[in-house]
Amino acid sequence: MAKEIATRFDFKGTSAAIEIKDKEITLIGDSDFQLAQIDDISAGGPHR
């Protein structure tokens, strides 16, 4: 997941990230759109 977020063109130069700590997952993004995209990636959604 983190690798896909780091390499996606639409996330370059942004704070988009996913943090996994113990049993908690935190999604970080600059906009609601980015958060929705990260959520989709983490749920195993469509890939390019």
N, CA, C and O atoms as a GROMACS GRO file, in nm:
protein
  192
    1MET      N    1   0.081  -0.119   0.000
    1MET     CA    2   0.000   0.000   0.000
    1MET      C    3   0.086   0.126   0.000
    1MET      O    4   0.066   0.215  -0.083
    2ALA      N    5   0.180   0.134   0.092
    2ALA     CA    6   0.262   0.254   0.103
    2ALA      C    7   0.340   0.278  -0.026
    2ALA      O    8   0.359   0.393  -0.066
    3LYS      N    9   0.387   0.171  -0.090
    3LYS     CA   10   0.463   0.186  -0.214
    3LYS      C   11   0.375   0.242  -0.324
    3LYS      O   12   0.418   0.329  -0.399
    4GLU      N   13   0.252   0.194  -0.334
    4GLU     CA   14   0.161   0.246  -0.436
    4GLU      C   15   0.131   0.394  -0.413
    4GLU      O   16   0.126   0.472  -0.508
    5ILE      N   17   0.111   0.432  -0.288
    5ILE     CA   18   0.084   0.572  -0.257
    5ILE      C   19   0.206   0.658  -0.293
    5ILE      O   20   0.191   0.766  -0.349
    6ALA      N   21   0.325   0.610  -0.261
    6ALA     CA   22   0.447   0.686  -0.287
    6ALA      C   23   0.476   0.702  -0.435
    6ALA      O   24   0.540   0.799  -0.475
    7THR      N   25   0.430   0.608  -0.517
    7THR     CA   26   0.463   0.613  -0.660
    7THR      C   27   0.352   0.669  -0.747
    7THR      O   28   0.373   0.689  -0.867
    8ARG      N   29   0.236   0.694  -0.692
    8ARG     CA   30   0.126   0.747  -0.773
    8ARG      C   31   0.150   0.893  -0.809
    8ARG      O   32   0.187   0.974  -0.724
    9PHE      N   33   0.129   0.925  -0.936
    9PHE     CA   34   0.152   1.060  -0.986
    9PHE      C   35   0.067   1.163  -0.913
    9PHE      O   36   0.115   1.272  -0.881
   10ASP      N   37  -0.060   1.129  -0.885
   10ASP     CA   38  -0.150   1.226  -0.821
   10ASP      C   39  -0.119   1.250  -0.674
   10ASP      O   40  -0.178   1.339  -0.613
   11PHE      N   41  -0.027   1.173  -0.615
   11PHE     CA   42   0.013   1.194  -0.476
   11PHE      C   43   0.152   1.256  -0.464
   11PHE      O   44   0.194   1.289  -0.353
   12LYS      N   45   0.224   1.271  -0.574
   12LYS     CA   46   0.360   1.326  -0.568
   12LYS      C   47   0.357   1.470  -0.517
   12LYS      O   48   0.275   1.550  -0.563
   13GLY      N   49   0.443   1.502  -0.424
   13GLY     CA   50   0.452   1.636  -0.368
   13GLY      C   51   0.342   1.667  -0.267
   13GLY      O   52   0.322   1.784  -0.232
   14THR      N   53   0.272   1.566  -0.219
   14THR     CA   54   0.166   1.587  -0.120
   14THR      C   55   0.203   1.513   0.009
   14THR      O   56   0.303   1.442   0.015
   15SER      N   57   0.120   1.531   0.109
   15SER     CA   58   0.145   1.462   0.236
   15SER      C   59   0.072   1.327   0.243
   15SER      O   60   0.064   1.266   0.350
   16ALA      N   61   0.020   1.279   0.131
   16ALA     CA   62  -0.057   1.154   0.129
   16ALA      C   63   0.026   1.039   0.184
   16ALA      O   64   0.139   1.015   0.142
   17ALA      N   65  -0.034   0.967   0.280
   17ALA     CA   66   0.037   0.855   0.343
   17ALA      C   67  -0.063   0.768   0.417
   17ALA      O   68  -0.178   0.806   0.441
   18ILE      N   69  -0.017   0.650   0.453
   18ILE     CA   70  -0.094   0.561   0.539
   18ILE      C   71  -0.001   0.515   0.650
   18ILE      O   72   0.112   0.472   0.624
   19GLU      N   73  -0.049   0.524   0.774
   19GLU     CA   74   0.030   0.483   0.889
   19GLU      C   75  -0.042   0.370   0.959
   19GLU      O   76  -0.162   0.379   0.988
   20ILE      N   77   0.031   0.263   0.987
   20ILE     CA   78  -0.026   0.148   1.058
   20ILE      C   79   0.050   0.133   1.188
   20ILE      O   80   0.172   0.112   1.188
   21LYS      N   81  -0.022   0.143   1.299
   21LYS     CA   82   0.040   0.135   1.431
   21LYS      C   83  -0.050   0.051   1.520
   21LYS      O   84  -0.167   0.085   1.542
   22ASP      N   85   0.004  -0.058   1.570
   22ASP     CA   86  -0.073  -0.152   1.651
   22ASP      C   87  -0.199  -0.194   1.574
   22ASP      O   88  -0.188  -0.256   1.468
   23LYS      N   89  -0.316  -0.163   1.625
   23LYS     CA   90  -0.440  -0.201   1.557
   23LYS      C   91  -0.510  -0.079   1.496
   23LYS      O   92  -0.630  -0.083   1.470
   24GLU      N   93  -0.435   0.027   1.475
   24GLU     CA   94  -0.491   0.152   1.424
   24GLU      C   95  -0.430   0.186   1.289
   24GLU      O   96  -0.308   0.181   1.272
   25ILE      N   97  -0.515   0.223   1.193
   25ILE     CA   98  -0.471   0.265   1.060
   25ILE      C   99  -0.510   0.411   1.044
   25ILE      O  100  -0.627   0.447   1.062
   26THR      N  101  -0.413   0.496   1.010
   26THR     CA  102  -0.438   0.638   0.991
   26THR      C  103  -0.410   0.674   0.846
   26THR      O  104  -0.302   0.646   0.793
   27LEU      N  105  -0.509   0.737   0.781
   27LEU     CA  106  -0.494   0.784   0.644
   27LEU      C  107  -0.465   0.934   0.649
   27LEU      O  108  -0.533   1.009   0.719
   28ILE      N  109  -0.363   0.977   0.575
   28ILE     CA  110  -0.324   1.118   0.573
   28ILE      C  111  -0.330   1.168   0.430
   28ILE      O  112  -0.273   1.108   0.339
   29GLY      N  113  -0.401   1.280   0.410
   29GLY     CA  114  -0.412   1.337   0.277
   29GLY      C  115  -0.441   1.486   0.283
   29GLY      O  116  -0.485   1.537   0.386
   30ASP      N  117  -0.415   1.554   0.173
   30ASP     CA  118  -0.436   1.698   0.166
   30ASP      C  119  -0.580   1.736   0.134
   30ASP      O  120  -0.619   1.851   0.152
   31SER      N  121  -0.660   1.640   0.088
   31SER     CA  122  -0.798   1.671   0.050
   31SER      C  123  -0.885   1.547   0.069
   31SER      O  124  -0.835   1.436   0.086
   32ASP      N  125  -1.015   1.569   0.067
   32ASP     CA  126  -1.109   1.457   0.077
   32ASP      C  127  -1.090   1.359  -0.037
   32ASP      O  128  -1.102   1.238  -0.018
   33PHE      N  129  -1.059   1.411  -0.157
   33PHE     CA  130  -1.036   1.324  -0.273
   33PHE      C  131  -0.918   1.230  -0.246
   33PHE      O  132  -0.927   1.110  -0.273
   34GLN      N  133  -0.808   1.284  -0.194
   34GLN     CA  134  -0.692   1.200  -0.165
   34GLN      C  135  -0.725   1.095  -0.060
   34GLN      O  136  -0.686   0.979  -0.073
   35LEU      N  137  -0.798   1.134   0.043
   35LEU     CA  138  -0.836   1.038   0.147
   35LEU      C  139  -0.922   0.927   0.088
   35LEU      O  140  -0.905   0.810   0.125
   36ALA      N  141  -1.013   0.961  -0.001
   36ALA     CA  142  -1.097   0.860  -0.065
   36ALA      C  143  -1.012   0.766  -0.150
   36ALA      O  144  -1.037   0.645  -0.152
   37GLN      N  145  -0.912   0.819  -0.221
   37GLN     CA  146  -0.825   0.736  -0.302
   37GLN      C  147  -0.739   0.644  -0.216
   37GLN      O  148  -0.722   0.526  -0.249
   38ILE      N  149  -0.686   0.695  -0.106
   38ILE     CA  150  -0.606   0.613  -0.014
   38ILE      C  151  -0.693   0.504   0.047
   38ILE      O  152  -0.650   0.390   0.061
   39ASP      N  153  -0.815   0.540   0.084
   39ASP     CA  154  -0.910   0.441   0.139
   39ASP      C  155  -0.936   0.331   0.037
   39ASP      O  156  -0.942   0.213   0.074
   40ASP      N  157  -0.952   0.367  -0.087
   40ASP     CA  158  -0.975   0.270  -0.194
   40ASP      C  159  -0.855   0.176  -0.209
   40ASP      O  160  -0.871   0.056  -0.225
   41ILE      N  161  -0.735   0.233  -0.204
   41ILE     CA  162  -0.612   0.152  -0.215
   41ILE      C  163  -0.604   0.055  -0.097
   41ILE      O  164  -0.574  -0.063  -0.115
   42SER      N  165  -0.631   0.105   0.024
   42SER     CA  166  -0.619   0.020   0.143
   42SER      C  167  -0.723  -0.090   0.146
   42SER      O  168  -0.702  -0.195   0.207
   43ALA      N  169  -0.836  -0.068   0.080
   43ALA     CA  170  -0.942  -0.169   0.076
   43ALA      C  171  -0.921  -0.267  -0.039
   43ALA      O  172  -1.003  -0.357  -0.059
   44GLY      N  173  -0.812  -0.249  -0.115
   44GLY     CA  174  -0.786  -0.339  -0.226
   44GLY      C  175  -0.868  -0.306  -0.348
   44GLY      O  176  -0.904  -0.395  -0.426
   45GLY      N  177  -0.898  -0.179  -0.365
   45GLY     CA  178  -0.980  -0.134  -0.477
   45GLY      C  179  -0.908  -0.146  -0.611
   45GLY      O  180  -0.802  -0.207  -0.620
   46PRO      N  181  -0.968  -0.088  -0.715
   46PRO     CA  182  -0.912  -0.099  -0.850
   46PRO      C  183  -0.769  -0.045  -0.857
   46PRO      O  184  -0.736   0.056  -0.795
   47HIS      N  185  -0.688  -0.112  -0.933
   47HIS     CA  186  -0.549  -0.070  -0.956
   47HIS      C  187  -0.533  -0.037  -1.102
   47HIS      O  188  -0.605  -0.089  -1.187
   48ARG      N  189  -0.438   0.049  -1.131
   48ARG     CA  190  -0.412   0.086  -1.270
   48ARG      C  191  -0.342  -0.023  -1.342
   48ARG      O  192  -0.312  -0.009  -1.461
   0.00000   0.00000   0.00000
